[in-house]
Amino acid sequence: MEKATIKKDRNNGVPSIDDLREPAIKAPVVKLLYLILEHAIKEHASKLRFSLLKDKPLVEYWVDGVPYPMVPPPRQIYSPLILKVKLMAGLDPEKEGKQEGIFGLHGVGEEYVMSVKITPGREGEHATMKIKEQLIPERMYALSSGLELILR
């Protein structure tokens, strides 16, 4: 049996989006979560939310304050998706109730920080992720230089 691995050494321990596409990642829940994250990032989403509405999964991402629905996962995959989000954010997978954590992704020259909030609901737990683009040092320098030029 092939072991699922993600290369972390190239980007200071942060998996890249390309790493997430590798065939070594075989778990359907992991694949689905990474596809959802990748789609939200490509659409320049600022927020991603997993919730249950009348026992039906709902996945939405926000761009400029406007929510866009995604094709929801099957109900039987919803809880494992939330569990994977908890694990990625360094949260206690067995604890129910409010929790907050953070994880990062690297891809296409950008680094993204996902601020995760898990909240309880009547139907089950909800996960909300705020997606923040982190500037890598080269871009920080260019941005700082640009600001200096504007201010002079």
KOLDO-399028 format. One line per field, with one value per residue: x, y negated, z of N, C-alpha, C, CB in turn; residue in three letters; residue number from 1. Coordinates in nm, 4 decimals. Atoms other than C-alpha are relative to their C-alpha. Glycine has a CB too. Example, Ala and Ser with C-alpha at 12.3 -4.5 7.8 and 13.67 -1.06 7.14 Angstrom:
# residues 2
n.x: 0.0890  -0.0820 $
n.y: 0.1190  0.1190 $
n.z: 0.0000  -0.0060 $
ca.x: 1.2300  1.3670 $
ca.y: 0.4500  0.1060 $
ca.z: 0.7800  0.7140 $
c.x: 0.0900  -0.0770 $
c.y: -0.1200  -0.1090 $
c.z: 0.0000  0.0730 $
cb.x: -0.0992  0.0414 $
cb.y: -0.0027  -0.0462 $
cb.z: 0.1246  -0.1415 $
aa: ala  ser $
i: 1  2 $
//
This chain:
# residues 152
n.x: 0.0848  -0.0772  0.0259  0.0277  -0.0965  -0.0014  -0.1337  0.0065  -0.1318  -0.0289  0.0617  -0.0032  0.0954  0.1373  0.0255  0.0408  0.1203  -0.0435  -0.0181  0.1307  0.0536  -0.0783  0.0793  -0.0206  0.1109  0.1068  0.1225  0.1000  0.0318  -0.1128  0.0068  0.1124  -0.0322  -0.1012  0.0645  0.0824  -0.0922  -0.0620  0.1011  0.0239  -0.1164  -0.0008  0.1084  -0.0353  0.0943  -0.0509  0.0555  0.0541  0.0793  0.0629  0.1057  0.1105  0.1297  0.0995  -0.0761  -0.0598  -0.1232  -0.0032  -0.1337  0.0068  -0.1159  0.0367  -0.0869  0.0496  0.1189  0.1111  -0.0176  0.0200  0.0080  -0.0751  0.0688  -0.0245  -0.0438  0.1016  0.0155  -0.0902  -0.1369  -0.0053  -0.0716  -0.1437  -0.0562  -0.0193  -0.1101  -0.1247  -0.0247  -0.0472  -0.1366  -0.0891  -0.0107  -0.0600  0.1040  0.0330  0.1038  0.1060  0.0718  0.1122  0.0132  -0.0800  -0.1451  -0.0612  -0.1338  -0.0537  -0.0950  -0.0416  -0.0195  -0.0897  0.0207  -0.0062  -0.0744  0.0709  0.0225  0.1316  0.0243  0.1397  0.0400  0.1130  0.0857  0.0973  0.1097  0.1045  0.1317  0.1011  -0.0160  -0.1383  -0.0966  -0.0226  -0.1372  -0.0154  -0.1409  -0.0332  -0.1158  -0.0818  -0.1211  -0.1200  -0.0998  -0.1303  -0.0962  -0.0315  0.1120  0.0047  -0.1010  0.0489  0.1117  -0.0560  -0.0651  0.1064  0.0598  -0.0951  0.0038  0.1265  0.0017  -0.0983 $
n.y: 0.1180  0.1227  0.0916  0.1372  0.0957  0.1344  0.0564  0.1236  0.0579  0.1077  0.1281  0.0209  -0.0859  0.0265  -0.0721  0.0832  -0.0469  -0.1087  -0.1188  -0.0529  -0.0715  -0.1208  -0.1233  -0.0711  0.0335  -0.0836  0.0042  0.0850  0.1174  0.0919  0.0519  0.0925  0.1206  0.0762  0.0580  0.1120  0.1080  0.0508  0.0761  0.1250  0.0858  0.0451  0.0970  0.1141  0.0036  0.0485  -0.0865  -0.1288  -0.0516  -0.1312  -0.0051  -0.0922  0.0656  -0.1075  -0.1227  -0.0015  0.0787  0.1223  0.0569  0.1302  0.0877  0.1408  0.0886  0.1376  0.0001  -0.0713  -0.1452  -0.0857  -0.1401  -0.1024  -0.1289  -0.0521  -0.1397  -0.0895  0.0133  -0.0913  0.0513  0.1291  -0.0087  -0.0168  0.1265  0.0866  -0.0601  0.0316  0.1434  0.0127  -0.0521  0.0912  0.1235  -0.0308  -0.0005  -0.1289  -0.0598  -0.0600  0.1038  0.0662  0.1352  0.1018  -0.0138  0.0818  -0.0417  0.0609  -0.0773  0.0730  -0.0664  0.0738  -0.0365  0.0997  0.1155  0.0655  -0.0792  0.0312  -0.0376  -0.0330  0.0164  -0.0927  0.0071  -0.1087  0.0357  -0.1015  0.0338  -0.1010  -0.1178  -0.0462  0.1086  0.0831  0.0494  0.1221  0.0305  0.1267  -0.0224  0.1207  -0.0139  0.0519  0.0421  -0.0612  0.1091  0.0747  0.0895  0.1005  0.0997  0.0758  0.0802  0.1060  0.0955  0.0724  0.0926  0.1085  0.0881  0.0729  0.0947  0.1078 $
n.z: 0.0000  0.0117  -0.1106  0.0419  -0.0518  0.0564  -0.0124  -0.0762  -0.0177  0.0953  -0.0324  -0.1452  -0.0689  0.0426  0.1247  0.1131  0.0683  0.0891  -0.0837  -0.0361  0.1161  0.0238  -0.0059  -0.1268  -0.0893  0.0538  -0.0792  0.0647  -0.0820  0.0139  0.1369  0.0094  -0.0750  0.0726  0.1190  -0.0470  -0.0370  0.1225  0.0742  -0.0728  0.0194  0.1401  0.0168  -0.0849  -0.1124  -0.1279  -0.1045  0.0421  -0.1126  0.0051  -0.1005  0.0239  -0.0025  0.0013  0.0208  0.1336  0.0025  0.0789  0.0109  0.0659  -0.0107  0.0161  0.0768  -0.0164  -0.0847  0.0633  -0.0128  0.1165  -0.0432  0.0719  -0.0028  -0.1351  -0.0096  -0.0564  -0.1446  -0.0719  0.0070  -0.0680  -0.1278  0.0246  0.0509  -0.1154  -0.0756  0.0703  -0.0208  -0.1382  -0.0080  0.0719  -0.0780  -0.1296  -0.1033  -0.0612  0.0837  -0.0803  -0.0746  0.0659  -0.0521  0.0692  0.0070  0.1036  0.0353  0.1209  0.0791  0.1194  0.1281  0.0885  0.1396  0.1063  -0.0468  -0.1099  -0.1201  -0.0546  -0.1393  -0.0213  -0.1387  -0.0115  -0.1184  -0.0078  -0.0905  -0.0055  0.0532  -0.0328  0.0865  -0.0056  -0.0056  0.1176  0.0115  0.0785  0.0231  0.0627  0.0864  0.0080  0.0804  -0.0643  0.0968  -0.0207  -0.0182  0.1211  0.0279  -0.1050  0.0342  0.1147  -0.0476  -0.0834  0.0894  0.0683  -0.0946  -0.0232  0.1173  -0.0020  -0.1107  0.0177 $
ca.x: 0.0000  0.1377  0.1699  0.0190  0.2822  0.3041  0.6417  0.7063  1.0770  1.0668  0.8525  0.9553  0.7270  0.4183  0.2634  0.2248  -0.0905  0.1054  0.1995  -0.1679  -0.2370  0.0191  -0.1188  0.0215  -0.2714  -0.5415  -0.7941  -1.1172  -1.1835  -0.8359  -0.8645  -1.2031  -1.0866  -0.7813  -0.9930  -1.2319  -0.9421  -0.7756  -1.0994  -1.1613  -0.8070  -0.8278  -1.1533  -0.9815  -1.2173  -1.1756  -1.3811  -1.4850  -1.7584  -1.8675  -2.2039  -2.5040  -2.8499  -3.1314  -2.8768  -2.7574  -2.3961  -2.3420  -2.0106  -1.9831  -1.6996  -1.7119  -1.5628  -1.6011  -1.8643  -2.0824  -2.1388  -2.1080  -2.2267  -2.0139  -2.1321  -2.1807  -2.0099  -2.2184  -2.3487  -2.1325  -1.8161  -1.9072  -1.7862  -1.4538  -1.4032  -1.4492  -1.2144  -0.9456  -0.9849  -0.9425  -0.6283  -0.4759  -0.5412  -0.3849  -0.7137  -0.8359  -1.0291  -1.2320  -1.3370  -1.6787  -1.7477  -1.5722  -1.2111  -0.9787  -0.6614  -0.4511  -0.2689  -0.0917  -0.0734  0.1867  0.1251  0.1835  0.4362  0.1913  0.1452  -0.1981  -0.2887  -0.6152  -0.7612  -1.0047  -1.2982  -1.5020  -1.8433  -2.1159  -2.4555  -2.7816  -2.7014  -2.3266  -2.0083  -1.9448  -1.6036  -1.5297  -1.1936  -1.0721  -0.8252  -0.5432  -0.2725  0.0666  0.3247  0.6486  0.9651  1.0431  0.6973  0.7149  1.0299  0.8773  0.5624  0.7648  0.9720  0.6533  0.5070  0.8254  0.8102  0.4453  0.5077  0.8006 $
ca.y: 0.0000  -0.3401  -0.5868  -0.9345  -1.2051  -1.5763  -1.7330  -2.0060  -2.0754  -2.3161  -2.5880  -2.6088  -2.3218  -2.4581  -2.2254  -2.3763  -2.3530  -2.1396  -1.9020  -1.8643  -1.7370  -1.4567  -1.1076  -0.9902  -1.1629  -0.9020  -0.9652  -1.0982  -1.3330  -1.4859  -1.5196  -1.6864  -1.9295  -2.0294  -2.0793  -2.3018  -2.5038  -2.5353  -2.6525  -2.9123  -3.0463  -3.0615  -3.2574  -3.5040  -3.4128  -3.5832  -3.3266  -2.9624  -2.8017  -2.4427  -2.4073  -2.1783  -2.3079  -2.0677  -1.7841  -1.8783  -1.9909  -2.3415  -2.4781  -2.8458  -3.0840  -3.4633  -3.7004  -4.0725  -3.9943  -3.7911  -3.4217  -3.1633  -2.8071  -2.5100  -2.1610  -2.0154  -1.6945  -1.3878  -1.3905  -1.0922  -1.2857  -1.6072  -1.5004  -1.3640  -1.6960  -1.8910  -1.6490  -1.7054  -2.0845  -2.0531  -1.8428  -2.0804  -2.3755  -2.1962  -2.1672  -1.8882  -1.6544  -1.5076  -1.8354  -1.9656  -2.3332  -2.6528  -2.6189  -2.8410  -2.7540  -2.8344  -2.6627  -2.7725  -2.6777  -2.7765  -2.7899  -2.9860  -3.2167  -3.3041  -3.1875  -3.1699  -3.1639  -2.9966  -3.1183  -2.8469  -2.8777  -2.5717  -2.6405  -2.4052  -2.3986  -2.2103  -1.9751  -1.9434  -2.1466  -2.4324  -2.5386  -2.8907  -2.9720  -3.3226  -3.3165  -3.5664  -3.6071  -3.6465  -3.8405  -3.6552  -3.8550  -3.9465  -4.0973  -4.2701  -4.4456  -4.5460  -4.6670  -4.8626  -5.0222  -5.1143  -5.2729  -5.4715  -5.6060  -5.7054  -5.8801  -6.0927 $
ca.z: 0.0000  -0.0999  0.1862  0.1399  0.1750  0.1207  0.0474  0.2992  0.2694  -0.0291  0.1243  0.4883  0.5861  0.4089  0.1468  -0.1990  -0.4064  -0.6549  -0.3720  -0.2923  -0.6441  -0.6202  -0.6858  -0.3522  -0.1825  -0.2250  0.0507  -0.1058  0.1866  0.1608  -0.2174  -0.1872  0.0811  -0.1218  -0.4347  -0.2386  -0.0941  -0.4338  -0.5980  -0.3267  -0.3611  -0.7422  -0.7120  -0.4727  -0.1894  0.1448  0.3363  0.3039  0.5134  0.5705  0.7432  0.7762  0.6950  0.7801  0.7799  0.4284  0.3810  0.2490  0.1217  0.0346  -0.0409  -0.0307  -0.2877  -0.2142  0.0490  -0.1891  -0.1048  -0.3819  -0.3223  -0.4206  -0.4986  -0.1509  -0.0431  0.0397  0.3990  0.4981  0.4035  0.5891  0.9352  0.8030  0.6159  0.9391  1.1167  0.8494  0.8798  1.2583  1.2184  0.9624  1.1961  1.4934  1.6812  1.9080  1.6763  1.9634  2.1234  2.0322  2.0742  1.9745  1.8633  1.6635  1.4781  1.1750  0.8895  0.5736  0.2068  -0.0505  -0.4231  -0.7404  -0.5717  -0.2945  0.0584  0.2162  0.5822  0.6701  0.9974  1.1098  1.3462  1.4435  1.5957  1.7152  1.5475  1.5905  1.3045  1.3668  1.3659  1.1233  0.9945  0.8765  0.7201  0.6545  0.3681  0.3891  0.1300  0.2902  0.0972  0.0462  0.1263  -0.2367  -0.2783  0.0566  -0.0547  -0.3883  -0.2136  0.0421  -0.2343  -0.4193  -0.1079  -0.0465  -0.4010  -0.3609  -0.0282  -0.1509 $
c.x: 0.0892  -0.0403  -0.0205  0.1008  -0.0187  0.1402  -0.0099  0.1339  0.0261  -0.0432  -0.0090  -0.1082  -0.1442  -0.0251  -0.0433  -0.1269  0.0361  0.0204  -0.1334  -0.0626  0.0691  -0.0860  0.0171  -0.1131  -0.1237  -0.1317  -0.1008  -0.0323  0.1101  -0.0009  -0.1092  0.0299  0.1008  -0.0565  -0.0856  0.0891  0.0619  -0.0989  -0.0246  0.1161  0.0046  -0.1064  0.0225  -0.0993  0.0683  -0.0461  -0.0579  -0.0734  -0.0607  -0.1072  -0.1041  -0.1294  -0.1052  0.0635  0.0558  0.1250  -0.0133  0.1434  -0.0132  0.1349  -0.0457  0.1066  -0.0624  -0.1325  -0.1207  0.0229  -0.0310  -0.0041  0.0883  -0.0832  0.0304  0.0485  -0.1154  -0.0009  0.1002  0.1455  0.0143  0.0803  0.1488  0.0675  0.0294  0.1158  0.1338  0.0352  0.0549  0.1461  0.0987  0.0242  0.0583  -0.0989  -0.0222  -0.1143  -0.1172  -0.0843  -0.1125  -0.0171  0.0920  0.1490  0.0497  0.1419  0.0413  0.0864  0.0316  0.0105  0.0908  -0.0291  0.0040  0.0663  -0.0643  -0.0104  -0.1314  -0.0091  -0.1495  -0.0273  -0.1315  -0.0757  -0.1025  -0.1061  -0.1046  -0.1294  -0.0982  0.0239  0.1390  0.0930  0.0104  0.1460  0.0002  0.1485  0.0121  0.1310  0.0754  0.1245  0.1144  0.0972  0.1317  0.1045  0.0313  -0.1107  -0.0123  0.0966  -0.0483  -0.1144  0.0500  0.0667  -0.1043  -0.0641  0.0933  -0.0034  -0.1260  0.0042  0.0948  -0.0521 $
c.y: -0.1241  -0.0968  -0.1419  -0.0936  -0.1347  -0.0532  -0.1332  -0.0726  -0.1204  -0.1362  -0.0237  0.0791  -0.0196  0.0749  -0.0956  0.0580  0.1138  0.1292  0.0665  0.0789  0.1339  0.1259  0.0782  -0.0283  0.0700  -0.0102  -0.0945  -0.1266  -0.1047  -0.0630  -0.1056  -0.1307  -0.0854  -0.0611  -0.1207  -0.1192  -0.0642  -0.0856  -0.1355  -0.0976  -0.0548  -0.1059  -0.1259  -0.0176  -0.0531  0.0904  0.1256  0.0575  0.1353  0.0006  0.1048  -0.0783  0.1085  0.1334  0.0133  -0.0870  -0.1208  -0.0505  -0.1289  -0.0700  -0.1417  -0.0729  -0.1386  -0.0045  0.0735  0.1505  0.0729  0.1444  0.0894  0.1271  0.0632  0.1450  0.0872  -0.0113  0.0860  -0.0470  -0.1301  0.0056  0.0268  -0.1254  -0.0950  0.0511  -0.0354  -0.1476  -0.0223  0.0445  -0.0941  -0.1274  0.0239  -0.0001  0.1411  0.0626  0.0569  -0.1030  -0.0573  -0.1357  -0.0938  0.0308  -0.0918  0.0470  -0.0633  0.1018  -0.0781  0.0899  -0.0874  0.0435  -0.1197  -0.1285  -0.0732  0.0957  -0.0467  0.0497  0.0191  -0.0078  0.0766  -0.0224  0.1130  -0.0425  0.1113  -0.0519  0.1090  0.1298  0.0621  -0.1200  -0.0726  -0.0430  -0.1228  -0.0282  -0.1364  0.0210  -0.1310  0.0297  -0.0637  -0.0393  0.0685  -0.1120  -0.0812  -0.1008  -0.1059  -0.1123  -0.0866  -0.0914  -0.1159  -0.1058  -0.0843  -0.1023  -0.1184  -0.0989  -0.0850  -0.1089  -0.1175  -0.1120 $
c.z: 0.0000  0.1108  -0.0535  0.0648  -0.0676  0.0209  0.0705  0.0040  -0.0899  0.0501  0.1496  0.0725  -0.0411  -0.1302  -0.1111  -0.0618  -0.0945  0.0782  0.0299  -0.1147  -0.0230  0.0132  0.1297  0.0985  -0.0543  0.0758  -0.0641  0.0787  -0.0156  -0.1392  -0.0123  0.0729  -0.0759  -0.1282  0.0377  0.0347  -0.1240  -0.0796  0.0678  -0.0199  -0.1421  -0.0259  0.0843  0.1158  0.1253  0.1146  -0.0635  0.1202  -0.0332  0.1083  -0.0389  0.0133  -0.0186  -0.0411  -0.1417  0.0014  -0.0935  0.0019  -0.0799  0.0139  -0.0313  -0.0808  0.0075  0.0759  -0.0564  0.0125  -0.1311  0.0480  -0.0866  0.0033  0.1355  -0.0027  0.0483  0.1530  0.0763  -0.0029  0.0793  0.1304  -0.0188  -0.0571  0.1163  0.0849  -0.0644  0.0168  0.1412  0.0116  -0.0673  0.0810  0.1392  0.1145  0.0532  -0.0788  0.0797  0.0749  -0.0850  0.0666  -0.0756  0.0099  -0.1108  -0.0233  -0.1320  -0.0741  -0.1258  -0.1218  -0.0847  -0.1424  -0.0910  0.0505  0.1158  0.1176  0.0610  0.1427  0.0146  0.1499  0.0166  0.1298  -0.0110  0.1009  -0.0003  -0.0621  0.0370  -0.0757  0.0105  0.0015  -0.1342  0.0010  -0.0894  -0.0102  -0.0649  -0.0741  -0.0141  -0.0820  0.0760  -0.1095  0.0321  0.0005  -0.1259  -0.0308  0.1078  -0.0327  -0.1150  0.0425  0.0846  -0.0861  -0.0707  0.0908  0.0271  -0.1159  0.0000  0.1073  -0.0201  -0.0806 $
cb.x: -0.0964  -0.0202  0.1163  -0.1448  0.1431  -0.1089  0.0677  -0.0467  0.1036  -0.0673  -0.1372  -0.0155  0.0111  -0.0256  -0.1073  0.1138  -0.0684  0.1303  0.0705  -0.0924  0.0132  0.1177  0.0361  0.1347  -0.0219  0.0443  0.0302  -0.1259  -0.0169  0.1341  -0.0252  -0.1266  0.0545  0.1191  -0.0869  -0.0848  0.1108  0.0509  -0.1327  -0.0204  0.1285  -0.0216  -0.1337  0.0054  -0.0584  -0.0458  -0.1086  0.1133  -0.1110  0.1049  -0.0662  0.0035  -0.0112  -0.1156  -0.0866  -0.1013  0.1183  -0.1003  0.1014  -0.1143  0.1153  -0.0190  0.0173  -0.0170  -0.0386  -0.0147  -0.0898  0.1127  -0.1456  0.1429  0.0453  -0.1272  0.1217  0.0264  -0.1415  -0.0094  0.0411  -0.1409  -0.0607  0.0217  -0.0979  -0.1288  -0.0168  -0.0116  -0.1310  -0.0887  0.0082  -0.0590  -0.1366  0.1081  -0.1319  -0.0384  0.0600  0.0597  0.0963  -0.1322  0.0309  -0.0285  0.0429  -0.0024  0.0088  0.0817  -0.0558  0.1324  -0.1361  0.1504  -0.1307  -0.1415  0.0191  -0.1408  0.1191  -0.1115  0.0548  -0.0348  -0.0151  0.0484  -0.0708  0.0680  -0.0645  -0.0245  0.0048  -0.1397  -0.0276  0.0326  0.1365  -0.0961  0.0954  -0.0772  0.0668  0.0105  -0.0429  0.0384  -0.0168  0.0635  0.0163  0.0313  0.1264  0.0199  -0.1303  0.0330  0.1330  -0.0458  -0.0979  0.1003  0.0888  -0.1048  -0.0337  0.1426  0.0078  -0.1185  0.0347  0.1231 $
cb.y: 0.0001  -0.0646  0.0034  -0.0414  0.0508  -0.0939  -0.0156  0.0286  0.1039  0.0281  -0.0078  -0.1475  -0.0214  -0.1534  0.1076  -0.0097  -0.1156  -0.0385  -0.0367  -0.1133  -0.0857  0.0065  0.0883  -0.0397  -0.1563  0.1414  -0.0437  0.0781  0.0397  0.0735  0.1143  0.0642  0.0359  0.0894  0.1059  0.0420  0.0532  0.1168  0.0806  0.0282  0.0767  0.1187  0.0640  -0.1282  0.1403  -0.1448  -0.0745  0.0980  -0.0990  0.1170  -0.1387  0.1213  -0.1115  -0.0354  0.1185  -0.0498  0.0879  -0.1082  0.1004  -0.0874  0.0452  -0.0679  0.0486  -0.0664  -0.1385  -0.0412  0.0542  -0.0211  0.0494  0.0230  0.0939  -0.0103  0.0135  0.1472  0.0372  0.1398  -0.0225  -0.0486  0.1090  0.1156  -0.0673  -0.0086  0.1535  0.0353  -0.0829  0.0832  0.1386  -0.0351  -0.0653  -0.0972  -0.0571  -0.0164  0.1086  0.0966  -0.1124  0.0859  -0.0039  -0.1392  0.1492  -0.1492  0.1522  -0.1273  0.1412  -0.0678  0.0269  0.0239  0.0713  -0.0302  -0.0938  -0.0470  -0.0136  0.0620  -0.1084  0.1415  -0.1531  0.1451  -0.1413  0.1372  -0.1358  0.0438  -0.0193  -0.0529  -0.0378  0.0929  0.0535  -0.1242  0.1098  -0.1210  0.1081  -0.1168  0.0552  -0.0513  -0.0649  0.1047  -0.1537  0.1076  0.0558  0.0958  0.0787  0.0618  0.0675  0.0950  0.0861  0.0575  0.0725  0.0961  0.0723  0.0557  0.0821  0.0966  0.0707  0.0508 $
cb.z: 0.1227  -0.1388  0.1023  0.0367  -0.0202  0.0660  -0.1381  0.1404  -0.0249  -0.1313  -0.0608  0.0316  0.1443  -0.0175  0.0216  -0.1062  -0.0772  -0.0730  0.1307  0.0418  -0.1241  0.0972  -0.1153  0.0623  0.0106  -0.0012  0.1446  -0.0216  0.1497  0.0254  -0.1000  0.0571  0.1385  -0.0331  -0.0716  0.1233  0.0926  -0.0868  -0.0098  0.1502  0.0310  -0.0940  0.0370  -0.0840  0.0267  0.0244  0.0823  -0.0518  0.0376  0.0203  0.0167  0.0992  -0.1108  -0.0956  0.0308  -0.1079  -0.0437  0.0554  -0.0678  0.0600  -0.0961  0.1377  -0.1499  -0.1367  0.0275  -0.1498  0.1120  -0.1069  -0.0049  0.0627  -0.1197  0.0843  0.0955  -0.0435  0.0409  -0.0598  -0.1462  0.0287  0.0865  -0.0948  -0.1013  0.0838  0.0082  -0.1498  -0.0219  0.0952  -0.0639  -0.1380  0.0125  0.0295  -0.0556  0.1510  -0.0842  0.0982  0.0443  0.0088  0.1503  0.0582  -0.0256  0.0381  -0.0081  0.0339  -0.0345  0.0243  -0.0721  0.0369  -0.0164  -0.0538  -0.1110  -0.0447  0.1021  -0.0859  0.1014  -0.0574  0.0395  -0.0081  0.0126  0.0412  -0.0414  0.1449  -0.1532  -0.0308  -0.1445  -0.1193  0.0414  -0.0022  -0.0563  0.0639  -0.0879  0.1052  -0.1396  0.1416  -0.1410  0.0978  -0.0002  -0.1109  0.0528  -0.1188  -0.0115  0.1371  -0.0363  -0.1126  0.0801  0.1006  -0.1026  -0.0514  0.1309  0.0189  -0.1293  0.0250  0.1271  -0.0633 $
aa: met  glu  lys  ala  thr  ile  lys  lys  asp  arg  asn  asn  gly  val  pro  ser  ile  asp  asp  leu  arg  glu  pro  ala  ile  lys  ala  pro  val  val  lys  leu  leu  tyr  leu  ile  leu  glu  his  ala  ile  lys  glu  his  ala  ser  lys  leu  arg  phe  ser  leu  leu  lys  asp  lys  pro  leu  val  glu  tyr  trp  val  asp  gly  val  pro  tyr  pro  met  val  pro  pro  pro  arg  gln  ile  tyr  ser  pro  leu  ile  leu  lys  val  lys  leu  met  ala  gly  leu  asp  pro  glu  lys  glu  gly  lys  gln  glu  gly  ile  phe  gly  leu  his  gly  val  gly  glu  glu  tyr  val  met  ser  val  lys  ile  thr  pro  gly  arg  glu  gly  glu  his  ala  thr  met  lys  ile  lys  glu  gln  leu  ile  pro  glu  arg  met  tyr  ala  leu  ser  ser  gly  leu  glu  leu  ile  leu  arg $
i: 1  2  3  4  5  6  7  8  9  10  11  12  13  14  15  16  17  18  19  20  21  22  23  24  25  26  27  28  29  30  31  32  33  34  35  36  37  38  39  40  41  42  43  44  45  46  47  48  49  50  51  52  53  54  55  56  57  58  59  60  61  62  63  64  65  66  67  68  69  70  71  72  73  74  75  76  77  78  79  80  81  82  83  84  85  86  87  88  89  90  91  92  93  94  95  96  97  98  99  100  101  102  103  104  105  106  107  108  109  110  111  112  113  114  115  116  117  118  119  120  121  122  123  124  125  126  127  128  129  130  131  132  133  134  135  136  137  138  139  140  141  142  143  144  145  146  147  148  149  150  151  152 $
//
